[in-house]
Amino acid sequence: MIRVKVYRHGSEVLVAACDSDILGKTFKSRGLKLHISEGFYDGEKADEDILVNRLEMATVANLAGRRTLEIAIRRGFVDDGCVIEIGGVPHAQMARMI
């Protein structure tokens, strides 16, 4: 399962999505720290279709977790070369230029 939260500010739509099992956890490696904050990421429970729907309307996205990134890569939202791993957890950001 995936958690997805949508934020709107003017014409910008930010989507925060992560694998449910990493919600609330912190990961560290190579001087980097990734905190999967419940306040930021904890939104609706989502499957692949819901995640893709939310990413289609996003102008910016923060994505974390193996399942979340696998879907985002396979569906063309993120290039796999732009994914970093922090403490074994894949993370990527997406920005859509309009």
C-alpha positions as CSV (number, residue, x, y, z in Angstrom):
1,M,0.0,0.0,0.0
2,I,1.1,3.6,-0.7
3,R,0.2,6.8,1.1
4,V,-0.5,9.9,-0.9
5,K,-1.1,13.5,0.2
6,V,-1.9,16.4,-2.2
7,Y,-1.1,20.0,-1.4
8,R,-2.4,22.9,-3.5
9,H,-1.0,26.5,-3.6
10,G,-2.2,28.7,-6.4
11,S,-1.5,26.8,-9.6
12,E,1.0,24.5,-8.0
13,V,0.1,20.9,-6.9
14,L,2.6,19.1,-4.8
15,V,2.1,15.3,-4.3
16,A,3.9,13.6,-1.4
17,A,3.8,9.8,-1.7
18,C,5.6,6.9,0.1
19,D,5.3,3.2,0.8
20,S,3.1,2.7,3.8
21,D,5.7,0.6,5.6
22,I,8.3,3.4,5.8
23,L,5.9,6.1,7.1
24,G,7.2,7.8,10.3
25,K,10.7,6.3,9.9
26,T,14.1,8.0,9.4
27,F,16.9,6.7,7.1
28,K,20.5,7.9,6.9
29,S,23.5,7.2,4.7
30,R,26.5,9.1,3.3
31,G,25.7,12.2,5.4
32,L,22.1,12.3,4.1
33,K,19.0,12.0,6.2
34,L,15.5,11.1,4.9
35,H,12.6,11.4,7.4
36,I,9.3,10.1,6.1
37,S,7.2,12.5,8.2
38,E,3.6,11.4,8.9
39,G,2.6,15.1,8.8
40,F,3.9,15.5,5.3
41,Y,3.3,12.1,3.6
42,D,0.3,10.6,5.5
43,G,-2.7,11.0,3.3
44,E,-5.0,8.7,1.5
45,K,-4.3,5.0,1.1
46,A,-3.5,4.4,-2.5
47,D,-3.0,1.7,-5.1
48,E,-1.2,2.2,-8.4
49,D,-4.2,3.8,-10.2
50,I,-4.7,6.4,-7.4
51,L,-1.0,7.2,-7.3
52,V,-0.8,7.7,-11.1
53,N,-3.9,9.9,-11.0
54,R,-2.4,12.1,-8.4
55,L,1.0,12.3,-10.2
56,E,-0.8,13.3,-13.4
57,M,-2.0,16.5,-11.8
58,A,1.2,17.2,-9.9
59,T,3.6,20.0,-10.7
60,V,6.0,18.9,-8.0
61,A,6.3,15.5,-6.2
62,N,8.3,14.0,-3.4
63,L,8.4,10.2,-3.7
64,A,9.9,7.6,-1.4
65,G,9.9,3.8,-1.2
66,R,10.5,0.9,-3.5
67,R,6.9,0.4,-4.6
68,T,6.2,4.1,-5.0
69,L,9.3,4.7,-7.1
70,E,8.8,1.5,-9.2
71,I,5.4,2.8,-10.3
72,A,6.6,6.3,-10.9
73,I,9.5,5.0,-13.0
74,R,7.4,2.5,-15.0
75,R,4.7,5.0,-15.7
76,G,7.2,7.7,-16.9
77,F,7.0,10.2,-14.1
78,V,10.6,9.7,-12.9
79,D,13.8,8.6,-14.7
80,D,15.5,5.8,-12.9
81,G,18.8,7.7,-13.2
82,C,17.4,10.4,-11.0
83,V,16.6,8.2,-8.0
84,I,18.9,8.3,-4.9
85,E,19.0,5.8,-2.1
86,I,19.2,6.9,1.5
87,G,19.6,4.2,4.0
88,G,18.4,1.7,1.4
89,V,15.2,3.6,0.6
90,P,14.8,5.1,-2.9
91,H,13.8,8.7,-3.1
92,A,13.2,11.1,-6.0
93,Q,11.6,14.5,-6.6
94,M,9.7,15.4,-9.7
95,A,9.1,18.8,-11.2
96,R,6.9,19.4,-14.2
97,M,7.8,22.4,-16.3
98,I,4.7,24.0,-17.8
